[in-house]
Amino acid sequence: GAWQYSIPPDAAEDRIDWDRFLGNAPKRPFEPIRLFRWRNYNDYGTGLAGDLYVHLLTGLHVVTGSLGPTRVFSVGGTRFWKDGRDAPDVMLCTMEYAKTDQHPEFTFALRVNFASGEPSERFGLKFVGSEGTMNVDFSTVKLMKNPRESEPGMTLNTFPKDVQKAIEKEYYAKYPRTRPNADSMRPESEEVYTSRADAHQLHHNNFYRAVRTRKPFFEDGVFGFRTAGPALLANVSLFEQRMCRWDPVALRQV
C-alpha cells in the first residue's frame, strides 16, 4: 500500500537515464525516489484518482450501463505520508449521475485512504438499492436482502397531547400499522457468490482475442475515456477546490 515501492541499492545516476525519465516533466536534480515511487508525485502521475478511481468507475459503468456522471466534487490531501510526496494519500469524491431514459439518477461516493498506512479491507463497490445491497470485489458478490423502510417515522414529544394524537391519526392513516409475522421477523438473507476467475488473466484474454479476431472488446477507447475523464476531474476538483461539471455524452468538461 501507499506506493512505497522498494528502491534498488544500486540506483545510481550513472545507471539511470534520468533525462529520459523526466521527459516533458519539470527538470530537477537526480532523485531515484521519484523514479521508483513515481505515483507519489503529480509531475509524473495522476495520483489516487488516476490509479484507483478508474477501476471503480469501470466496474460501476459495466454494472449500471451508465455513460458517466454530470458533476464531480472531491476533497483530500497528504494526511499521513510526510515523505516529500505531493499526491494526496486521502481522497474522498462524490459524483452525481443524472436521470436518463435508461437509468435512474444516483450518487456515487468514492473513498481511498492511505492515511492509516494499512491496506484497505476491501477494494470494490457497494450498491444500495430498494430491495437490499450488493457488495462486489475482485472475486466475490454478496447480496443482502434488507428492503428499505416502509414508513418515514415521526416526532411527537415536542407537541401537546392533543396535537400528538392528531398527528398520529393522520400518520397511521397514511402508513397503516402492521402486525409482526414470520417474514418480518426472519433475519436478513445473505447470498455469497465466489469466483475463482483471475481478473488480470481475463483482461489479457479479452485483449488477445480482440487482436486475433479484429473485433473490438466493449471496453474500448471510448469506454476508457468515459471512466478516465471523470476520474481526472476528481483531481481538478481537489486541486482547484471547486465543483466540476462533465458531459458524459460529448465527453468533455462543461
N, C-alpha and C positions, 0 to 999 in steps of 0.2 A: 503493500500500500504506500501511498503518499509519493510515489515516483522516486523513491530513494534508491535508484539503481547503483550497483557497485561500480566503482571506478578502478580500472586495471592499474596495478602498481607501476607499470611501465608506460603510462600515458604521458609521454614527454613531447615537447614541442617538435623535436626532430623526427618523431614517428607519426605525427598527425598533420594532415593538410588543413591547417586552421582557416586559411582564407577561403578554401573551398567550402568548408562547413558554414562559415558566416554568409557566403553568397551575397544576397542583397540586404542582409540584416546590418544594423549599425556596426561599424568597425570597433574592435576593442582588443586589449591585450589577451594573450593566450590564457584561457581558464578551462581546463579539461572538465570541470564540473558542469559547465554549460553545454558541452557536447554530450556527455553521458547521462545528464539529467535534464535534457533539453525541454521536456514538458513543463518544467518549473518556471520557464521564462517566456514572457509574452513576445519576445523578439523572434522566437522560433516555433511556437505552437499556439494552440487556441485553448489551452487550459482544460478545466473540468468540462465546460460546455462542448468543446470540440472533440474531446476524447470520449466522454461518457454520456452526455445528454443525447448525442446522435443515436446511440444504441437504444436508449429508452424511447425516443421518438420513432425509431424504426419499428419496434415492437408495437407501439400504440397504433401507428398508421396501418400496420398489417392487420391487427385485430379489428379495428374500427372501420377501416377503409377511408379514413379521413384524409383530406388533402393537406391540412396544416392549420395552425392557429391564426387568429387575426390580431391578437395582442399578446405582447411578451413583456414581463417585468421581473427583474431579478435583483437580489442583494447578496452580499457576501464580502469576503476579504481574507487576508492572511492572518489567521487567528492563533495558530499553533506553531507551524514550522518557520521559525525565525532564523532561516539559514541562508538568506540572501535572495530567495525566490521572489518574484513579483506576481506570479499567477496565484489566484486565491486557493486556499485549502478548504474553504467552506463556501458553498454557493446554494442558495435557495431561489427557485424560479417558479412563477405561475404563468401558465399560458391559457388563453381563452379561445375556445373553439366555437365558432358561430353556428347557428342552426342552418341547415341546408335542406333540400328536398329529400336527401337520402339519410341525413344524420341529425340527431338532436344536438342541442348545444350542451357543452360540458366544459369543465375546468380541469386542467392537468397541472398537478403540483409535482415538481421535481426537487430532489434533495441529494446533494453529495457532500460528505463530511469527512475530511482528513484530519480535523482538528484534534480528535482523540488519539491519533497515532495508531489506531487499530483498524483492521479491515471491517467493512460494514457487514452486518449479519446477513443481509440478503441484497443481491443485485437483481432487481426485477420490477414488476408492475403490479399494482393493486387496482382492480376495477370495482367500483362501488355502484351497484345498480338497485333497481326497485325490488328485486327478489333475493338479494344477497350480495356477497362479494366473491371475487375471484383473484387469487394470488398466482402470479406467473413468474417463474425464474428460468434458469437455463435448462432445467431438466424436470421440473415439477409444475403441475397445475393443481391448485387446491380450490375447491368450490365449497362455500359455506352458505347454507340457506338460512338467512335471517331477514325476512321481509321487514321493510321499514314500518314505522309506527302507523297505526290506522287512525290516530287522532293526534292533534297538536298539543293537548294539555291546556290547563287554565290556572290562573292565580286568583285566590279568593280572600286571603287573610286580611287584606287592607280595606275590605269593604264591610259595611254594616250587614247584619244577619239577613235582613230582608232583601238587600241587593244581592248577597251571595246566592240566596235561593233563586232569584230571578235569573242570575247568570247561569246557575246550574241547570235550570229548567230549559233555557234556550240551548245550552251546550249539549245536553243529553238528547234533545230533540234532533239535533244535527248529527251527533255521534252516539247512537244508542249503546247502552251498556250491554256487554256480552258476558255470559256465564263461562267459567273455565271448562274446558273439555280436554279430551285426550290429546288432540292436535296442539292446542295452545300450551299444554304442559310438557309436551315432548321436547327433549333437548334439541338444540340446533343441529341440523345434519351437516356432515362434512364428508366430502369426497376428495380423494387424492389420486392423481394420475401421474405416474412417473415414467419418464422415457430414458432409455439408455443411449439414445442417439447423441452423436458428437456434433454440436452446432458448427464448430470450425470445419470439420470434415464435410458437413453438408454444404457449407458455403463454397468450399473448393469444388465439390461435385457439381454444384449448380453452375459455377463459372466454367469448368472444363466442358460440361455438356453444351453450354451456350456457344463456346468457341467451336466445338466439333460440329454442331448442328446448324450453326449460324442463326439460331433462333434466340432472341434476347430473353433473358430472365425478367420477371416482373420488377425486380429491384434493379432497375436500370439507372441511367444518369439522372433522369428527371425525378425518379423516386428518391435518389440520393440527395438531390437538391432540395426536395421538399422536407427532408429531415435536417440537412446541414444548414439551410437558410435560417430557420427559427432558432436552431441551437446557437449559431453565431450571433444572432440578435440578442440572445441572453447575455453575451459578453458586452455588446454595445450598451444594453440597458444598465448593466452593472457599472461599467467604467464611465459612462456619461450620466449616470444617475437619473434615468428617465424611462418612461413607458415607451415601448416601440410598437409600431403597427406593421402588419405583414399582410400582403395579398397572396393567399395560398393558390389562387388560380393563375394570376400573372407572374407569380414567383418573384416578387420584389417588395422592398420596403416602401411604405407609403406614409 
